[in-house]
Amino acid sequence: MTILNVDDDTEDQEFFTEAIGLIDPLITCIKANDGLEGYELLFNNEKDLSIDYIFLDINMPKMNGIELLSLIKKNDRLKNTPVYVLSTSCSQREKAEVDLLGAILLEKQTRFEMTIKMLSSIIKP
């Protein structure tokens, strides 16, 4: 199983990757530092990456999570890949945008145990 985590906060990336490793050490976690880097990995990669889940931070420089989500859902190869958008605020406007694009908005967890619990409920190794 391969997961793409797109987040501009390196601490959040490490938190996420560590949680995934505890859920299942066999899961490959690919990281991108912003939406543009995530776009490059998904769309301009010579080897066709097989991604099982995509997790996007909503607030990022260069290309935010909503912009990248929109491009993912328009792509025939990726449109059925489950996408989860992570936000610290989870406003009604963000939820409506994410829902409309066919993804799920989740609140970023600040406690490691809660992150593991949230990810475990999504990822079925």
Backbone as XML, in Angstrom:
<?xml version="1.0"?>
<chain id="A" units="angstrom">
  <residue number="1" name="MET">
    <atom name="N" x="0.852" y="-1.177" z="0.000"/>
    <atom name="CA" x="0.000" y="0.000" z="0.000"/>
    <atom name="C" x="0.895" y="1.236" z="0.000"/>
  </residue>
  <residue number="2" name="THR">
    <atom name="N" x="0.481" y="2.243" z="-0.756"/>
    <atom name="CA" x="1.231" y="3.491" z="-0.848"/>
    <atom name="C" x="0.313" y="4.670" z="-0.565"/>
  </residue>
  <residue number="3" name="ILE">
    <atom name="N" x="0.809" y="5.571" z="0.283"/>
    <atom name="CA" x="0.058" y="6.763" z="0.670"/>
    <atom name="C" x="0.881" y="7.994" z="0.303"/>
  </residue>
  <residue number="4" name="LEU">
    <atom name="N" x="0.228" y="8.997" z="-0.257"/>
    <atom name="CA" x="0.869" y="10.278" z="-0.519"/>
    <atom name="C" x="0.375" y="11.275" z="0.520"/>
  </residue>
  <residue number="5" name="ASN">
    <atom name="N" x="1.322" y="11.913" z="1.200"/>
    <atom name="CA" x="1.017" y="12.956" z="2.175"/>
    <atom name="C" x="1.607" y="14.264" z="1.662"/>
  </residue>
  <residue number="6" name="VAL">
    <atom name="N" x="0.732" y="15.235" z="1.378"/>
    <atom name="CA" x="1.163" y="16.533" z="0.873"/>
    <atom name="C" x="0.926" y="17.563" z="1.971"/>
  </residue>
  <residue number="7" name="ASP">
    <atom name="N" x="2.023" y="18.082" z="2.527"/>
    <atom name="CA" x="1.925" y="19.015" z="3.647"/>
    <atom name="C" x="3.187" y="19.861" z="3.685"/>
  </residue>
  <residue number="8" name="ASP">
    <atom name="N" x="3.035" y="21.161" z="3.851"/>
    <atom name="CA" x="4.192" y="22.057" z="3.873"/>
    <atom name="C" x="4.843" y="22.143" z="5.253"/>
  </residue>
  <residue number="9" name="ASP">
    <atom name="N" x="4.254" y="21.542" z="6.263"/>
    <atom name="CA" x="4.807" y="21.564" z="7.618"/>
    <atom name="C" x="5.561" y="20.255" z="7.862"/>
  </residue>
  <residue number="10" name="THR">
    <atom name="N" x="6.895" y="20.336" z="7.982"/>
    <atom name="CA" x="7.702" y="19.123" z="8.125"/>
    <atom name="C" x="7.400" y="18.369" z="9.423"/>
  </residue>
  <residue number="11" name="GLU">
    <atom name="N" x="7.046" y="19.088" z="10.487"/>
    <atom name="CA" x="6.676" y="18.402" z="11.734"/>
    <atom name="C" x="5.404" y="17.588" z="11.539"/>
  </residue>
  <residue number="12" name="ASP">
    <atom name="N" x="4.420" y="18.166" z="10.839"/>
    <atom name="CA" x="3.183" y="17.437" z="10.557"/>
    <atom name="C" x="3.456" y="16.227" z="9.670"/>
  </residue>
  <residue number="13" name="GLN">
    <atom name="N" x="4.377" y="16.362" z="8.715"/>
    <atom name="CA" x="4.750" y="15.230" z="7.863"/>
    <atom name="C" x="5.342" y="14.095" z="8.693"/>
  </residue>
  <residue number="14" name="GLU">
    <atom name="N" x="6.250" y="14.442" z="9.591"/>
    <atom name="CA" x="6.885" y="13.430" z="10.440"/>
    <atom name="C" x="5.866" y="12.756" z="11.356"/>
  </residue>
  <residue number="15" name="PHE">
    <atom name="N" x="4.972" y="13.539" z="11.927"/>
    <atom name="CA" x="3.892" y="13.057" z="12.780"/>
    <atom name="C" x="3.048" y="12.034" z="12.012"/>
  </residue>
  <residue number="16" name="PHE">
    <atom name="N" x="2.662" y="12.407" z="10.786"/>
    <atom name="CA" x="1.838" y="11.567" z="9.917"/>
    <atom name="C" x="2.582" y="10.273" z="9.570"/>
  </residue>
  <residue number="17" name="THR">
    <atom name="N" x="3.825" y="10.398" z="9.121"/>
    <atom name="CA" x="4.607" y="9.234" z="8.699"/>
    <atom name="C" x="4.845" y="8.271" z="9.855"/>
  </residue>
  <residue number="18" name="GLU">
    <atom name="N" x="5.124" y="8.809" z="11.029"/>
    <atom name="CA" x="5.329" y="7.961" z="12.205"/>
    <atom name="C" x="4.049" y="7.208" z="12.558"/>
  </residue>
  <residue number="19" name="ALA">
    <atom name="N" x="2.917" y="7.888" z="12.490"/>
    <atom name="CA" x="1.634" y="7.241" z="12.782"/>
    <atom name="C" x="1.359" y="6.118" z="11.780"/>
  </residue>
  <residue number="20" name="ILE">
    <atom name="N" x="1.593" y="6.382" z="10.513"/>
    <atom name="CA" x="1.380" y="5.357" z="9.477"/>
    <atom name="C" x="2.276" y="4.151" z="9.741"/>
  </residue>
  <residue number="21" name="GLY">
    <atom name="N" x="3.535" y="4.407" z="10.104"/>
    <atom name="CA" x="4.469" y="3.324" z="10.395"/>
    <atom name="C" x="4.025" y="2.451" z="11.548"/>
  </residue>
  <residue number="22" name="LEU">
    <atom name="N" x="3.362" y="3.033" z="12.532"/>
    <atom name="CA" x="2.849" y="2.252" z="13.655"/>
    <atom name="C" x="1.598" y="1.465" z="13.275"/>
  </residue>
  <residue number="23" name="ILE">
    <atom name="N" x="0.805" y="2.023" z="12.363"/>
    <atom name="CA" x="-0.396" y="1.319" z="11.901"/>
    <atom name="C" x="-0.005" y="0.084" z="11.097"/>
  </residue>
  <residue number="24" name="ASP">
    <atom name="N" x="0.939" y="0.269" z="10.177"/>
    <atom name="CA" x="1.429" y="-0.845" z="9.365"/>
    <atom name="C" x="2.795" y="-0.472" z="8.797"/>
  </residue>
  <residue number="25" name="PRO">
    <atom name="N" x="3.857" y="-1.096" z="9.291"/>
    <atom name="CA" x="5.202" y="-0.756" z="8.826"/>
    <atom name="C" x="5.441" y="-1.062" z="7.344"/>
  </residue>
  <residue number="26" name="LEU">
    <atom name="N" x="4.565" y="-1.816" z="6.717"/>
    <atom name="CA" x="4.736" y="-2.150" z="5.302"/>
    <atom name="C" x="4.159" y="-1.085" z="4.365"/>
  </residue>
  <residue number="27" name="ILE">
    <atom name="N" x="3.462" y="-0.108" z="4.908"/>
    <atom name="CA" x="2.901" y="0.963" z="4.081"/>
    <atom name="C" x="4.028" y="1.911" z="3.670"/>
  </residue>
  <residue number="28" name="THR">
    <atom name="N" x="4.053" y="2.231" z="2.381"/>
    <atom name="CA" x="5.005" y="3.220" z="1.873"/>
    <atom name="C" x="4.345" y="4.586" z="1.944"/>
  </residue>
  <residue number="29" name="CYS">
    <atom name="N" x="5.022" y="5.523" z="2.577"/>
    <atom name="CA" x="4.488" y="6.878" z="2.715"/>
    <atom name="C" x="5.379" y="7.832" z="1.921"/>
  </residue>
  <residue number="30" name="ILE">
    <atom name="N" x="4.825" y="8.392" z="0.852"/>
    <atom name="CA" x="5.542" y="9.360" z="0.019"/>
    <atom name="C" x="5.137" y="10.749" z="0.481"/>
  </residue>
  <residue number="31" name="LYS">
    <atom name="N" x="6.125" y="11.643" z="0.598"/>
    <atom name="CA" x="5.855" y="12.991" z="1.091"/>
    <atom name="C" x="6.108" y="14.023" z="-0.004"/>
  </residue>
  <residue number="32" name="ALA">
    <atom name="N" x="5.263" y="15.034" z="-0.021"/>
    <atom name="CA" x="5.461" y="16.200" z="-0.871"/>
    <atom name="C" x="5.350" y="17.425" z="0.030"/>
  </residue>
  <residue number="33" name="ASN">
    <atom name="N" x="6.190" y="18.425" z="-0.208"/>
    <atom name="CA" x="6.287" y="19.581" z="0.682"/>
    <atom name="C" x="5.305" y="20.704" z="0.394"/>
  </residue>
  <residue number="34" name="ASP">
    <atom name="N" x="4.582" y="20.619" z="-0.692"/>
    <atom name="CA" x="3.547" y="21.607" z="-1.007"/>
    <atom name="C" x="2.706" y="21.056" z="-2.155"/>
  </residue>
  <residue number="35" name="GLY">
    <atom name="N" x="1.645" y="21.765" z="-2.495"/>
    <atom name="CA" x="0.748" y="21.299" z="-3.537"/>
    <atom name="C" x="1.407" y="21.132" z="-4.886"/>
  </residue>
  <residue number="36" name="LEU">
    <atom name="N" x="2.320" y="22.020" z="-5.216"/>
    <atom name="CA" x="3.008" y="21.939" z="-6.502"/>
    <atom name="C" x="3.896" y="20.700" z="-6.572"/>
  </residue>
  <residue number="37" name="GLU">
    <atom name="N" x="4.593" y="20.403" z="-5.483"/>
    <atom name="CA" x="5.412" y="19.196" z="-5.440"/>
    <atom name="C" x="4.522" y="17.946" z="-5.509"/>
  </residue>
  <residue number="38" name="GLY">
    <atom name="N" x="3.371" y="18.004" z="-4.839"/>
    <atom name="CA" x="2.412" y="16.899" z="-4.933"/>
    <atom name="C" x="1.924" y="16.716" z="-6.359"/>
  </residue>
  <residue number="39" name="TYR">
    <atom name="N" x="1.642" y="17.825" z="-7.022"/>
    <atom name="CA" x="1.212" y="17.787" z="-8.425"/>
    <atom name="C" x="2.287" y="17.122" z="-9.289"/>
  </residue>
  <residue number="40" name="GLU">
    <atom name="N" x="3.536" y="17.539" z="-9.100"/>
    <atom name="CA" x="4.643" y="16.972" z="-9.877"/>
    <atom name="C" x="4.734" y="15.456" z="-9.665"/>
  </residue>
  <residue number="41" name="LEU">
    <atom name="N" x="4.614" y="15.022" z="-8.427"/>
    <atom name="CA" x="4.677" y="13.580" z="-8.139"/>
    <atom name="C" x="3.545" y="12.812" z="-8.812"/>
  </residue>
  <residue number="42" name="LEU">
    <atom name="N" x="2.352" y="13.390" z="-8.785"/>
    <atom name="CA" x="1.183" y="12.689" z="-9.325"/>
    <atom name="C" x="1.065" y="12.759" z="-10.847"/>
  </residue>
  <residue number="43" name="PHE">
    <atom name="N" x="1.445" y="13.882" z="-11.433"/>
    <atom name="CA" x="1.161" y="14.101" z="-12.849"/>
    <atom name="C" x="2.377" y="14.133" z="-13.759"/>
  </residue>
  <residue number="44" name="ASN">
    <atom name="N" x="3.552" y="14.426" z="-13.239"/>
    <atom name="CA" x="4.737" y="14.532" z="-14.086"/>
    <atom name="C" x="5.785" y="13.500" z="-13.729"/>
  </residue>
  <residue number="45" name="ASN">
    <atom name="N" x="5.346" y="12.384" z="-13.222"/>
    <atom name="CA" x="6.256" y="11.342" z="-12.798"/>
    <atom name="C" x="6.414" y="10.338" z="-13.929"/>
  </residue>
  <residue number="46" name="GLU">
    <atom name="N" x="7.657" y="10.016" z="-14.269"/>
    <atom name="CA" x="7.906" y="9.076" z="-15.360"/>
    <atom name="C" x="7.396" y="7.681" z="-15.027"/>
  </residue>
  <residue number="47" name="LYS">
    <atom name="N" x="7.572" y="7.266" z="-13.787"/>
    <atom name="CA" x="7.019" y="5.971" z="-13.395"/>
    <atom name="C" x="5.623" y="6.228" z="-12.833"/>
  </residue>
  <residue number="48" name="ASP">
    <atom name="N" x="4.686" y="5.528" z="-13.340"/>
    <atom name="CA" x="3.285" y="5.733" z="-12.969"/>
    <atom name="C" x="3.067" y="5.273" z="-11.531"/>
  </residue>
  <residue number="49" name="LEU">
    <atom name="N" x="3.052" y="6.226" z="-10.608"/>
    <atom name="CA" x="2.873" y="5.898" z="-9.196"/>
    <atom name="C" x="1.491" y="5.310" z="-8.948"/>
  </residue>
  <residue number="50" name="SER">
    <atom name="N" x="1.462" y="4.256" z="-8.184"/>
    <atom name="CA" x="0.191" y="3.679" z="-7.768"/>
    <atom name="C" x="-0.043" y="4.126" z="-6.322"/>
  </residue>
  <residue number="51" name="ILE">
    <atom name="N" x="-0.963" y="5.065" z="-6.149"/>
    <atom name="CA" x="-1.251" y="5.631" z="-4.836"/>
    <atom name="C" x="-2.600" y="5.104" z="-4.368"/>
  </residue>
  <residue number="52" name="ASP">
    <atom name="N" x="-2.640" y="4.571" z="-3.143"/>
    <atom name="CA" x="-3.880" y="4.032" z="-2.597"/>
    <atom name="C" x="-4.706" y="5.070" z="-1.851"/>
  </residue>
  <residue number="53" name="TYR">
    <atom name="N" x="-4.036" y="6.020" z="-1.200"/>
    <atom name="CA" x="-4.700" y="7.094" z="-0.462"/>
    <atom name="C" x="-3.887" y="8.366" z="-0.631"/>
  </residue>
  <residue number="54" name="ILE">
    <atom name="N" x="-4.581" y="9.501" z="-0.675"/>
    <atom name="CA" x="-3.921" y="10.799" z="-0.734"/>
    <atom name="C" x="-4.435" y="11.638" z="0.432"/>
  </residue>
  <residue number="55" name="PHE">
    <atom name="N" x="-3.505" y="12.226" z="1.174"/>
    <atom name="CA" x="-3.829" y="13.135" z="2.268"/>
    <atom name="C" x="-3.223" y="14.494" z="1.940"/>
  </residue>
  <residue number="56" name="LEU">
    <atom name="N" x="-4.064" y="15.517" z="1.901"/>
    <atom name="CA" x="-3.633" y="16.858" z="1.526"/>
    <atom name="C" x="-3.862" y="17.838" z="2.667"/>
  </residue>
  <residue number="57" name="ASP">
    <atom name="N" x="-2.854" y="18.647" z="2.950"/>
    <atom name="CA" x="-3.063" y="19.789" z="3.828"/>
    <atom name="C" x="-3.854" y="20.808" z="3.016"/>
  </residue>
  <residue number="58" name="ILE">
    <atom name="N" x="-4.713" y="21.561" z="3.657"/>
    <atom name="CA" x="-5.534" y="22.520" z="2.916"/>
    <atom name="C" x="-4.784" y="23.828" z="2.652"/>
  </residue>
  <residue number="59" name="ASN">
    <atom name="N" x="-4.011" y="24.302" z="3.623"/>
    <atom name="CA" x="-3.318" y="25.588" z="3.496"/>
    <atom name="C" x="-1.844" y="25.364" z="3.202"/>
  </residue>
  <residue number="60" name="MET">
    <atom name="N" x="-1.481" y="25.550" z="1.927"/>
    <atom name="CA" x="-0.086" y="25.394" z="1.509"/>
    <atom name="C" x="0.265" y="26.479" z="0.505"/>
  </residue>
  <residue number="61" name="PRO">
    <atom name="N" x="1.555" y="26.819" z="0.440"/>
    <atom name="CA" x="1.979" y="27.786" z="-0.568"/>
    <atom name="C" x="2.026" y="27.138" z="-1.961"/>
  </residue>
  <residue number="62" name="LYS">
    <atom name="N" x="2.132" y="27.944" z="-2.959"/>
    <atom name="CA" x="2.282" y="27.549" z="-4.363"/>
    <atom name="C" x="1.009" y="26.951" z="-4.949"/>
  </residue>
  <residue number="63" name="MET">
    <atom name="N" x="0.442" y="25.952" z="-4.298"/>
    <atom name="CA" x="-0.826" y="25.343" z="-4.705"/>
    <atom name="C" x="-1.459" y="24.764" z="-3.448"/>
  </residue>
  <residue number="64" name="ASN">
    <atom name="N" x="-2.665" y="25.227" z="-3.105"/>
    <atom name="CA" x="-3.281" y="24.729" z="-1.872"/>
    <atom name="C" x="-3.958" y="23.375" z="-2.102"/>
  </residue>
  <residue number="65" name="GLY">
    <atom name="N" x="-4.434" y="22.793" z="-1.025"/>
    <atom name="CA" x="-5.032" y="21.469" z="-1.094"/>
    <atom name="C" x="-6.282" y="21.398" z="-1.955"/>
  </residue>
  <residue number="66" name="ILE">
    <atom name="N" x="-7.090" y="22.440" z="-1.944"/>
    <atom name="CA" x="-8.313" y="22.461" z="-2.756"/>
    <atom name="C" x="-7.954" y="22.491" z="-4.242"/>
  </residue>
  <residue number="67" name="GLU">
    <atom name="N" x="-6.960" y="23.286" z="-4.599"/>
    <atom name="CA" x="-6.533" y="23.360" z="-6.009"/>
    <atom name="C" x="-6.012" y="22.008" z="-6.489"/>
  </residue>
  <residue number="68" name="LEU">
    <atom name="N" x="-5.183" y="21.362" z="-5.667"/>
    <atom name="CA" x="-4.649" y="20.054" z="-6.044"/>
    <atom name="C" x="-5.762" y="19.015" z="-6.087"/>
  </residue>
  <residue number="69" name="LEU">
    <atom name="N" x="-6.649" y="19.046" z="-5.123"/>
    <atom name="CA" x="-7.784" y="18.121" z="-5.108"/>
    <atom name="C" x="-8.597" y="18.236" z="-6.389"/>
  </residue>
  <residue number="70" name="SER">
    <atom name="N" x="-8.851" y="19.440" z="-6.824"/>
    <atom name="CA" x="-9.617" y="19.675" z="-8.050"/>
    <atom name="C" x="-8.940" y="19.013" z="-9.248"/>
  </residue>
  <residue number="71" name="LEU">
    <atom name="N" x="-7.629" y="19.124" z="-9.340"/>
    <atom name="CA" x="-6.886" y="18.511" z="-10.449"/>
    <atom name="C" x="-6.892" y="16.989" z="-10.353"/>
  </residue>
  <residue number="72" name="ILE">
    <atom name="N" x="-6.779" y="16.471" z="-9.143"/>
    <atom name="CA" x="-6.805" y="15.015" z="-8.934"/>
    <atom name="C" x="-8.137" y="14.441" z="-9.403"/>
  </residue>
  <residue number="73" name="LYS">
    <atom name="N" x="-9.237" y="15.079" z="-9.021"/>
    <atom name="CA" x="-10.563" y="14.548" z="-9.335"/>
    <atom name="C" x="-10.926" y="14.690" z="-10.815"/>
  </residue>
  <residue number="74" name="LYS">
    <atom name="N" x="-10.191" y="15.516" z="-11.562"/>
    <atom name="CA" x="-10.409" y="15.644" z="-13.009"/>
    <atom name="C" x="-9.580" y="14.642" z="-13.802"/>
  </residue>
  <residue number="75" name="ASN">
    <atom name="N" x="-8.677" y="13.938" z="-13.144"/>
    <atom name="CA" x="-7.768" y="13.020" z="-13.806"/>
    <atom name="C" x="-8.346" y="11.607" z="-13.794"/>
  </residue>
  <residue number="76" name="ASP">
    <atom name="N" x="-8.468" y="10.995" z="-14.966"/>
    <atom name="CA" x="-9.064" y="9.660" z="-15.070"/>
    <atom name="C" x="-8.327" y="8.608" z="-14.240"/>
  </residue>
  <residue number="77" name="ARG">
    <atom name="N" x="-7.015" y="8.692" z="-14.175"/>
    <atom name="CA" x="-6.230" y="7.705" z="-13.437"/>
    <atom name="C" x="-6.390" y="7.858" z="-11.925"/>
  </residue>
  <residue number="78" name="LEU">
    <atom name="N" x="-6.624" y="9.090" z="-11.457"/>
    <atom name="CA" x="-6.632" y="9.357" z="-10.012"/>
    <atom name="C" x="-8.000" y="9.635" z="-9.410"/>
  </residue>
  <residue number="79" name="LYS">
    <atom name="N" x="-8.985" y="9.896" z="-10.235"/>
    <atom name="CA" x="-10.268" y="10.395" z="-9.724"/>
    <atom name="C" x="-10.952" y="9.481" z="-8.710"/>
  </residue>
  <residue number="80" name="ASN">
    <atom name="N" x="-10.649" y="8.183" z="-8.742"/>
    <atom name="CA" x="-11.273" y="7.259" z="-7.783"/>
    <atom name="C" x="-10.390" y="6.958" z="-6.575"/>
  </residue>
  <residue number="81" name="THR">
    <atom name="N" x="-9.223" y="7.583" z="-6.518"/>
    <atom name="CA" x="-8.339" y="7.416" z="-5.361"/>
    <atom name="C" x="-8.928" y="8.183" z="-4.178"/>
  </residue>
  <residue number="82" name="PRO">
    <atom name="N" x="-9.075" y="7.545" z="-3.037"/>
    <atom name="CA" x="-9.607" y="8.263" z="-1.868"/>
    <atom name="C" x="-8.693" y="9.415" z="-1.458"/>
  </residue>
  <residue number="83" name="VAL">
    <atom name="N" x="-9.288" y="10.599" z="-1.305"/>
    <atom name="CA" x="-8.529" y="11.786" z="-0.911"/>
    <atom name="C" x="-9.124" y="12.345" z="0.377"/>
  </residue>
  <residue number="84" name="TYR">
    <atom name="N" x="-8.232" y="12.639" z="1.318"/>
    <atom name="CA" x="-8.607" y="13.237" z="2.596"/>
    <atom name="C" x="-7.874" y="14.564" z="2.712"/>
  </residue>
  <residue number="85" name="VAL">
    <atom name="N" x="-8.614" y="15.607" z="3.006"/>
    <atom name="CA" x="-8.049" y="16.942" z="3.143"/>
    <atom name="C" x="-7.992" y="17.269" z="4.629"/>
  </residue>
  <residue number="86" name="LEU">
    <atom name="N" x="-6.811" y="17.655" z="5.081"/>
    <atom name="CA" x="-6.593" y="17.937" z="6.497"/>
    <atom name="C" x="-6.548" y="19.435" z="6.738"/>
  </residue>
  <residue number="87" name="SER">
    <atom name="N" x="-7.260" y="19.875" z="7.761"/>
    <atom name="CA" x="-7.310" y="21.294" z="8.081"/>
    <atom name="C" x="-7.325" y="21.473" z="9.593"/>
  </residue>
  <residue number="88" name="THR">
    <atom name="N" x="-6.758" y="22.572" z="10.050"/>
    <atom name="CA" x="-6.817" y="22.878" z="11.477"/>
    <atom name="C" x="-8.138" y="23.536" z="11.839"/>
  </residue>
  <residue number="89" name="SER">
    <atom name="N" x="-8.815" y="24.117" z="10.849"/>
    <atom name="CA" x="-10.039" y="24.872" z="11.160"/>
    <atom name="C" x="-11.328" y="24.126" z="10.816"/>
  </residue>
  <residue number="90" name="CYS">
    <atom name="N" x="-11.369" y="23.403" z="9.714"/>
    <atom name="CA" x="-12.566" y="22.680" z="9.264"/>
    <atom name="C" x="-13.805" y="23.581" z="9.232"/>
  </residue>
  <residue number="91" name="SER">
    <atom name="N" x="-13.703" y="24.686" z="8.543"/>
    <atom name="CA" x="-14.845" y="25.596" z="8.430"/>
    <atom name="C" x="-15.922" y="24.995" z="7.525"/>
  </residue>
  <residue number="92" name="GLN">
    <atom name="N" x="-17.126" y="25.516" z="7.626"/>
    <atom name="CA" x="-18.238" y="25.032" z="6.791"/>
    <atom name="C" x="-17.953" y="25.264" z="5.303"/>
  </residue>
  <residue number="93" name="ARG">
    <atom name="N" x="-17.299" y="26.389" z="4.986"/>
    <atom name="CA" x="-16.956" y="26.690" z="3.601"/>
    <atom name="C" x="-15.971" y="25.656" z="3.060"/>
  </residue>
  <residue number="94" name="GLU">
    <atom name="N" x="-14.935" y="25.324" z="3.856"/>
    <atom name="CA" x="-13.959" y="24.310" z="3.447"/>
    <atom name="C" x="-14.634" y="22.951" z="3.279"/>
  </residue>
  <residue number="95" name="LYS">
    <atom name="N" x="-15.492" y="22.599" z="4.226"/>
    <atom name="CA" x="-16.190" y="21.317" z="4.151"/>
    <atom name="C" x="-17.034" y="21.238" z="2.891"/>
  </residue>
  <residue number="96" name="ALA">
    <atom name="N" x="-17.753" y="22.302" z="2.572"/>
    <atom name="CA" x="-18.593" y="22.318" z="1.366"/>
    <atom name="C" x="-17.748" y="22.174" z="0.109"/>
  </residue>
  <residue number="97" name="GLU">
    <atom name="N" x="-16.605" y="22.867" z="0.044"/>
    <atom name="CA" x="-15.718" y="22.775" z="-1.128"/>
    <atom name="C" x="-15.173" y="21.364" z="-1.300"/>
  </residue>
  <residue number="98" name="VAL">
    <atom name="N" x="-14.704" y="20.799" z="-0.203"/>
    <atom name="CA" x="-14.120" y="19.460" z="-0.239"/>
    <atom name="C" x="-15.177" y="18.419" z="-0.600"/>
  </residue>
  <residue number="99" name="ASP">
    <atom name="N" x="-16.356" y="18.512" z="0.004"/>
    <atom name="CA" x="-17.459" y="17.592" z="-0.307"/>
    <atom name="C" x="-17.821" y="17.658" z="-1.789"/>
  </residue>
  <residue number="100" name="LEU">
    <atom name="N" x="-17.929" y="18.859" z="-2.308"/>
    <atom name="CA" x="-18.295" y="19.063" z="-3.712"/>
    <atom name="C" x="-17.292" y="18.406" z="-4.652"/>
  </residue>
  <residue number="101" name="LEU">
    <atom name="N" x="-16.031" y="18.393" z="-4.254"/>
    <atom name="CA" x="-14.980" y="17.797" z="-5.089"/>
    <atom name="C" x="-14.813" y="16.293" z="-4.842"/>
  </residue>
  <residue number="102" name="GLY">
    <atom name="N" x="-15.589" y="15.732" z="-3.945"/>
    <atom name="CA" x="-15.567" y="14.280" z="-3.746"/>
    <atom name="C" x="-14.491" y="13.770" z="-2.808"/>
  </residue>
  <residue number="103" name="ALA">
    <atom name="N" x="-14.124" y="14.574" z="-1.833"/>
    <atom name="CA" x="-13.138" y="14.136" z="-0.849"/>
    <atom name="C" x="-13.735" y="14.317" z="0.543"/>
  </residue>
  <residue number="104" name="ILE">
    <atom name="N" x="-12.949" y="13.989" z="1.549"/>
    <atom name="CA" x="-13.404" y="14.087" z="2.932"/>
    <atom name="C" x="-12.490" y="15.040" z="3.683"/>
  </residue>
  <residue number="105" name="LEU">
    <atom name="N" x="-13.097" y="15.990" z="4.384"/>
    <atom name="CA" x="-12.348" y="16.941" z="5.197"/>
    <atom name="C" x="-12.206" y="16.392" z="6.607"/>
  </residue>
  <residue number="106" name="LEU">
    <atom name="N" x="-10.975" y="16.388" z="7.099"/>
    <atom name="CA" x="-10.680" y="15.918" z="8.449"/>
    <atom name="C" x="-9.950" y="16.999" z="9.218"/>
  </residue>
  <residue number="107" name="GLU">
    <atom name="N" x="-10.215" y="17.071" z="10.502"/>
    <atom name="CA" x="-9.495" y="18.017" z="11.339"/>
    <atom name="C" x="-8.146" y="17.424" z="11.717"/>
  </residue>
  <residue number="108" name="LYS">
    <atom name="N" x="-7.084" y="18.224" z="11.546"/>
    <atom name="CA" x="-5.752" y="17.779" z="11.961"/>
    <atom name="C" x="-5.756" y="17.560" z="13.466"/>
  </residue>
  <residue number="109" name="GLN">
    <atom name="N" x="-5.227" y="16.443" z="13.867"/>
    <atom name="CA" x="-5.161" y="16.110" z="15.286"/>
    <atom name="C" x="-3.849" y="16.609" z="15.877"/>
  </residue>
  <residue number="110" name="THR">
    <atom name="N" x="-3.891" y="17.102" z="17.081"/>
    <atom name="CA" x="-2.679" y="17.582" z="17.742"/>
    <atom name="C" x="-2.082" y="16.527" z="18.658"/>
  </residue>
  <residue number="111" name="ARG">
    <atom name="N" x="-2.888" y="15.540" z="19.032"/>
    <atom name="CA" x="-2.390" y="14.445" z="19.876"/>
    <atom name="C" x="-2.072" y="13.244" z="19.000"/>
  </residue>
  <residue number="112" name="PHE">
    <atom name="N" x="-0.885" y="12.688" z="19.212"/>
    <atom name="CA" x="-0.412" y="11.575" z="18.395"/>
    <atom name="C" x="-1.371" y="10.390" z="18.437"/>
  </residue>
  <residue number="113" name="GLU">
    <atom name="N" x="-1.878" y="10.060" z="19.617"/>
    <atom name="CA" x="-2.791" y="8.921" z="19.761"/>
    <atom name="C" x="-4.056" y="9.118" z="18.917"/>
  </residue>
  <residue number="114" name="MET">
    <atom name="N" x="-4.529" y="10.358" z="18.864"/>
    <atom name="CA" x="-5.735" y="10.656" z="18.078"/>
    <atom name="C" x="-5.448" y="10.572" z="16.572"/>
  </residue>
  <residue number="115" name="THR">
    <atom name="N" x="-4.244" y="10.949" z="16.180"/>
    <atom name="CA" x="-3.850" y="10.819" z="14.773"/>
    <atom name="C" x="-3.841" y="9.353" z="14.372"/>
  </residue>
  <residue number="116" name="ILE">
    <atom name="N" x="-3.261" y="8.519" z="15.212"/>
    <atom name="CA" x="-3.235" y="7.073" z="14.927"/>
    <atom name="C" x="-4.650" y="6.526" z="14.831"/>
  </residue>
  <residue number="117" name="LYS">
    <atom name="N" x="-5.499" y="6.913" z="15.766"/>
    <atom name="CA" x="-6.886" y="6.442" z="15.767"/>
    <atom name="C" x="-7.607" y="6.884" z="14.491"/>
  </residue>
  <residue number="118" name="MET">
    <atom name="N" x="-7.437" y="8.158" z="14.105"/>
    <atom name="CA" x="-8.094" y="8.681" z="12.904"/>
    <atom name="C" x="-7.602" y="7.938" z="11.663"/>
  </residue>
  <residue number="119" name="LEU">
    <atom name="N" x="-6.288" y="7.787" z="11.520"/>
    <atom name="CA" x="-5.733" y="7.121" z="10.333"/>
    <atom name="C" x="-6.087" y="5.639" z="10.308"/>
  </residue>
  <residue number="120" name="SER">
    <atom name="N" x="-6.100" y="4.999" z="11.471"/>
    <atom name="CA" x="-6.461" y="3.573" z="11.540"/>
    <atom name="C" x="-7.890" y="3.329" z="11.073"/>
  </residue>
  <residue number="121" name="SER">
    <atom name="N" x="-8.766" y="4.295" z="11.326"/>
    <atom name="CA" x="-10.162" y="4.129" z="10.905"/>
    <atom name="C" x="-10.318" y="4.270" z="9.391"/>
  </residue>
  <residue number="122" name="ILE">
    <atom name="N" x="-9.324" y="4.850" z="8.734"/>
    <atom name="CA" x="-9.373" y="5.065" z="7.282"/>
    <atom name="C" x="-8.632" y="3.966" z="6.544"/>
  </residue>
  <residue number="123" name="ILE">
    <atom name="N" x="-7.436" y="3.686" z="7.006"/>
    <atom name="CA" x="-6.534" y="2.766" z="6.294"/>
    <atom name="C" x="-6.778" y="1.345" z="6.778"/>
  </residue>
  <residue number="124" name="LYS">
    <atom name="N" x="-7.093" y="0.514" z="5.842"/>
    <atom name="CA" x="-7.339" y="-0.888" z="6.146"/>
    <atom name="C" x="-6.233" y="-1.731" z="5.513"/>
  </residue>
  <residue number="125" name="PRO">
    <atom name="N" x="-5.144" y="-1.994" z="6.284"/>
    <atom name="CA" x="-4.025" y="-2.756" z="5.719"/>
    <atom name="C" x="-4.403" y="-4.179" z="5.378"/>
  </residue>
</chain>
